[in-house]
Amino acid sequence: MSRTKSTIFGLAALALAAPVVTTLPQPARAASFDCRTPGLAADEAAICQNIDLNDMDVRMVTTFELLREILPMGSRGELETAQVKWLEQRGECGGNLDCLAAAYASRMAELRSAVGEVIEMTETQGQTTQSN
């Protein structure tokens, strides 16, 4: 197995293991922001106060960071732009827990799909390289 392919599979496995990691006790911090910061936006305050949303944030950010590392350079900008747009949409939820949970579920589906596409692309490239 090529180094790139094994790295991608390792990162994908780590992304799938994130839910296990997030069940460990967490400090007053979500993955993407510090809950101790004064004047948090309503969405951030709700995430800090709700362990399920905090865990969703940890999983989402972990998956986002891993995906950013395995994407080709040209695709990273698109991923980051989509993340900024998603954060704005999450902000529109304010403190509405159902809205926030739905936003995280939607973003995780998008990120998991993108991870799958990268793995598929890598497998296809590996098959092409092996047949040459």
Secondary structure, DSSP 8 states (H G I E B T S, - for coil): --HHHHHHHHHHHHHHHHHHHTTS---SB-SSSBTTSTT--HHHHHHHH-HHHHHHHHHHHHHHHHHHHHS-HHHHHHHHHHHHHHHHHHHHTTT-HHHHHHHHHHHHHHHHHHHHHHHHHHHHHHHHHHH-
